């Protein structure tokens, strides 16, 4: 009976995303964002993302721009990141909009409202903000949340 309970607990624990995702495991949570100017700038896929996702392996033109005044823009992102799987012709997407911050699940969240230039792109989930050394990282989650699939963008 104890073995069955242990197996049940482990199954629930392992399947519900309670274990930190590998994409954020080496990053620090941003518990308080004291100045929005700190996160302003250009963000590009880091080596982790380039190695883990074929779409990003040659993504030198992919970048996210965060402006201190609350504007945000996405350039040349693989369509798959934002649910554009249905249309194979839609290889990259671009968009712009606005962002605000909130605190959730132990880190700062960028709540984004992005309008894409291309049709058939899903609304974006909130982006998660982390820090490592003196650089900020933005993680964009996609796919099944239990799979811990995130694109990591490093502040330049």
C-alpha positions as CSV (number, residue, x, y, z in Angstrom):
1,X,0.0,0.0,0.0
2,X,2.8,2.4,0.9
3,X,4.5,1.7,-2.5
4,X,1.2,2.5,-4.3
5,X,0.9,5.8,-2.5
6,X,4.5,6.7,-3.2
7,X,4.0,5.9,-6.9
8,X,0.8,8.0,-7.0
9,X,2.6,11.0,-5.3
10,X,5.5,10.8,-7.6
11,X,3.3,10.6,-10.7
12,X,1.4,13.7,-9.6
13,X,4.6,15.5,-8.6
14,X,6.4,14.7,-11.9
15,X,3.5,15.4,-14.2
16,X,2.4,18.8,-12.8
17,X,5.3,21.0,-13.5
18,X,6.3,21.4,-9.8
19,X,10.0,20.7,-10.7
20,X,11.7,23.8,-12.0
21,X,12.0,23.8,-15.8
22,X,15.5,23.4,-17.2
23,X,15.1,26.6,-19.1
24,X,14.9,28.6,-15.9
25,X,16.9,26.4,-13.5
26,X,20.1,28.4,-13.8
27,X,18.4,31.8,-13.6
28,X,17.3,33.9,-10.6
29,X,13.8,35.1,-10.1
30,X,13.2,38.9,-10.3
31,X,11.2,39.4,-7.1
32,X,11.0,43.2,-7.4
33,X,11.5,45.3,-10.5
34,X,12.5,48.7,-9.0
35,X,13.1,50.5,-12.3
36,X,11.5,49.6,-15.7
37,X,14.6,51.2,-17.4
38,X,16.6,48.2,-16.3
39,X,14.8,45.7,-18.5
40,X,14.6,48.0,-21.6
41,X,16.6,46.9,-24.5
42,X,17.1,44.2,-27.2
43,X,16.7,40.5,-26.3
44,X,18.0,37.7,-28.5
45,X,17.8,33.9,-28.2
46,X,20.6,32.6,-26.0
47,X,22.7,29.5,-26.7
48,X,20.3,27.3,-24.6
49,X,17.5,28.1,-27.0
50,X,19.7,27.8,-30.1
51,X,20.8,24.3,-29.1
52,X,17.4,23.1,-28.0
53,X,15.2,24.4,-30.8
54,X,16.0,23.8,-34.4
55,X,14.0,26.8,-35.5
56,X,16.3,29.0,-33.4
57,X,19.6,27.5,-34.4
58,X,20.3,30.2,-37.0
59,X,18.2,32.9,-35.5
60,X,20.5,35.9,-35.7
61,X,17.7,38.1,-37.0
62,X,15.3,37.1,-34.2
63,X,14.9,39.7,-31.5
64,X,12.5,41.2,-29.0
65,X,12.7,44.9,-28.1
66,X,11.4,46.1,-24.8
67,X,11.0,49.9,-24.4
68,X,10.9,51.6,-21.0
69,X,7.7,53.4,-22.0
70,X,5.7,50.1,-22.1
71,X,6.1,49.3,-25.8
72,X,7.3,46.0,-27.1
73,X,8.0,44.5,-30.5
74,X,8.9,41.1,-31.8
75,X,11.0,40.6,-35.0
76,X,11.4,37.4,-37.1
77,X,10.3,34.9,-34.5
78,X,9.6,31.3,-35.7
79,X,5.9,31.1,-36.1
80,X,5.8,27.9,-34.1
81,X,6.6,29.8,-30.9
82,X,3.2,31.6,-31.1
83,X,1.1,28.6,-32.2
84,X,1.3,29.2,-36.0
85,X,1.7,25.5,-36.7
86,X,-1.4,25.2,-38.8
87,X,0.0,27.4,-41.6
88,X,3.4,26.0,-42.7
89,X,3.9,29.0,-45.0
90,X,4.1,31.2,-41.9
91,X,7.7,30.6,-41.0
92,X,8.3,33.8,-39.1
93,X,6.1,36.4,-37.3
94,X,6.4,40.0,-36.3
95,X,4.3,42.0,-33.9
96,X,4.2,45.0,-31.6
97,X,2.2,46.2,-28.7
98,X,2.5,47.0,-25.0
99,X,3.6,45.5,-21.7
100,X,3.1,45.9,-18.0
101,X,4.5,44.0,-15.1
102,X,3.1,41.9,-12.2
103,X,4.4,39.4,-9.8
104,X,3.4,35.8,-10.1
105,X,4.8,32.3,-9.3
106,X,7.9,33.8,-7.6
107,X,9.1,36.1,-10.4
108,X,8.1,39.2,-12.3
109,X,5.8,38.6,-15.3
110,X,5.5,40.8,-18.4
111,X,1.9,40.9,-19.3
112,X,2.0,41.6,-23.0
113,X,-0.7,42.7,-25.5
114,X,0.8,42.0,-28.9
115,X,-0.8,42.4,-32.3
116,X,0.9,40.3,-35.0
117,X,1.4,41.4,-38.6
118,X,0.5,37.9,-39.8
119,X,-2.9,36.3,-39.4
120,X,-3.4,33.0,-37.6
121,X,-1.1,33.7,-34.7
122,X,-2.3,32.8,-31.2
123,X,-2.4,35.5,-28.4
124,X,0.8,35.5,-26.4
125,X,1.0,34.2,-22.9
126,X,2.7,36.4,-20.3
127,X,6.5,36.4,-20.5
128,X,8.5,35.5,-17.4
129,X,11.4,37.7,-16.3
130,X,14.6,36.3,-14.8
131,X,18.1,37.5,-14.2
132,X,21.6,36.0,-14.3
133,X,24.6,38.0,-13.4
134,X,24.0,41.5,-14.7
135,X,21.7,40.5,-17.6
136,X,17.9,40.0,-17.7
137,X,16.3,37.0,-19.5
138,X,12.8,36.8,-20.9
139,X,11.2,33.4,-21.2
140,X,8.4,32.8,-23.6
141,X,6.6,29.6,-22.8
142,X,4.9,27.7,-25.6
143,X,3.2,24.4,-26.1
144,X,2.0,22.2,-23.2
145,X,2.9,23.9,-19.8
146,X,3.8,20.5,-18.4
147,X,6.5,20.1,-21.0
148,X,8.4,23.2,-19.7
149,X,9.0,24.4,-23.2
150,X,10.4,28.0,-23.2
151,X,12.4,30.2,-25.5
152,X,15.1,32.1,-23.6
153,X,15.9,35.6,-24.7
154,X,19.0,37.3,-23.2
155,X,19.3,41.0,-22.8
156,X,22.0,42.3,-25.1
